[in-house]
Amino acid sequence: MDVGSFAEIEQEFSSRVSTIVWCTVATVDRSGRPRSRILHPIWEGNAGWIATGRNSFKAKHITHNPHVSLSYWDQGQKQVYADCTARWEEDAGERLRIWELLKNTPPPMGYDPGLFFQTPENPDYGVLRLTPWRIELWSLTDMVSGNPPLVWRGS
């Protein structure tokens, strides 16, 4: 069932992603082949942030094709699917803000990015901003009950 605004699913979306935490993120390589990996985004409303290396395969894929697909799943069979565009955050102030957000948010959502990048000035420290164009919430319970997934479509 389509919803008219993100606000209609925001509480359930936030609850699920902050409980599940880790998700599978798929990118597309230059030959059009998908590639998946496990990542740890942090969300502020419907804006997602990922601290990641600037020289990874995912960085090369996103340069070629900025569309990514995120899949969250828990053992209770609740799912979140977020189809997004990803772009590098280049603003130094915003990169530092995300560093501090990650560092100061309690676990399991927060973590110390210094474990991976030492300092926010590290040239390999990259911040991807995720802008969803579609978010879907579903569960096995919904499926068995005949309830459609909740789907929000951004602009």
N, C-alpha and C positions, 0 to 999 in steps of 0.2 A: 504494500500500500504506500503510495507516494505521500509524503508529508510536505506541507507548504513552506516550512522554515526549519532551519537547523535547531532553533530553540525547542521544537517539538521532540527532538531525539537527544538533545544535548546531555541531559542528566544520565540517560541510559548509556549513551556513547562514552561519556567520561567515566562512568562506573566500570564499564567493561574494559576500556583500554588501560585504566589505572590498576585493575585487578590482574589482567592478563600480562601487561607490560611489553613483552617481547612479541614481535610479529615477523612474518615472512614478507619480504619486500622483493618484488619482481621488477627488473628493468629489461630493456631490449637492447641487444648488441647491434653492431653495424650491419650484420647480416639478417637482422629481423628475428633472431632467436632469443627467447626469454631466458633470463637467469635469475635465480632466487637466492636470497640469503636472509639470515636472521638479524634484525636490527632492533634498536631500543629508542623509538621516538618519544618525545614528550609533547603533549598537546596543550595549547591555550585556546579553549573554545574549539573552533574548527581550523585552527592553524597548527600544523605540526612542525616539529623541529628535530633534526637528526644531526648529532655531532659525528663527523666521519672524516676519513682521510681524503685529501684533495687529489691523491694520485692513485686511487683504487680503480678497479674495473668498473665499479658502479659510477664513479666520476666520469669515466670515459663514455659509458653508456648514456648517462644523463646529458652530456654535452651533445651527443648525437640525437637523442630522443628524450625529452624531459618528462615523459609520462611514466608513472610508476603505479604499481598496484600493491596495496598492503592487505594482508590477511591475518586476522587475530582469531584464535580458537582456544577455548578452554575445555577442561574435562567434563564440564556440565553441558557440553555441546552448544555453547553460545558462540556466535560468530560476529565479527565486524569485518566488513570489507570497505576499504577506502581507496578509491581511484583518484589519483592526484597528479598535478604537475609539480615538479621539483625544480627549484632554482637555488643557486648559490647565493647566500647572503654575503654581500661584500662590505657592508657598512661596519666599520670597526666597533662602533658603539653597540650596535645590535649583536654582533658576534660576542662581545664581552657580556652583554646582558644574558644571552643564552648560556654562556659558560657559567655565570652566576646562578641562573635559574636551575641548571642541572646540578650544580654543586650544593645549592641551598634547599632544594626540594627533598623532603624525606624519602628514603627508600620505600618501596622498590622503584618508584618513578625517577627519583633523583639518584645521582651518582657523581663521583669526582672525576671530571674529564681529565684532570691532571694525571690520572693513572695511565692514560693513553697518549696525551699530548704535552705533558709537563706544564706548559703555560699557554694562555690564549694567543700569545704572539707567535707560537710555532707555525711556520708556513704550511705545514701539513694539516693543521686544524681547520677543518671546513665545517660550515653550518649549512645544511640544506633546509630550505623552507618548503613545506608541503602545503599546497593549496588544493583541497579536495574539490572535485567537480561532481563526485557521487559518493555517498556513504550509505551502506546497507547494514542493517541490524537484523539478524535472524537467529533462530535456535532450532534444535531438534524438536523441542516441545511445540514451537510454532508450526513446524512442518507437519508433525503428526496430527496436530489439531486442525490443520487446514488453514491456519492463519498465514497471510502473505508476509514477506519481510517488510520492514519499515525502510523506505528509501528516501533519502534527501538528495536533491540535485542542486548543486551550486550554480553559479553563473558561468 
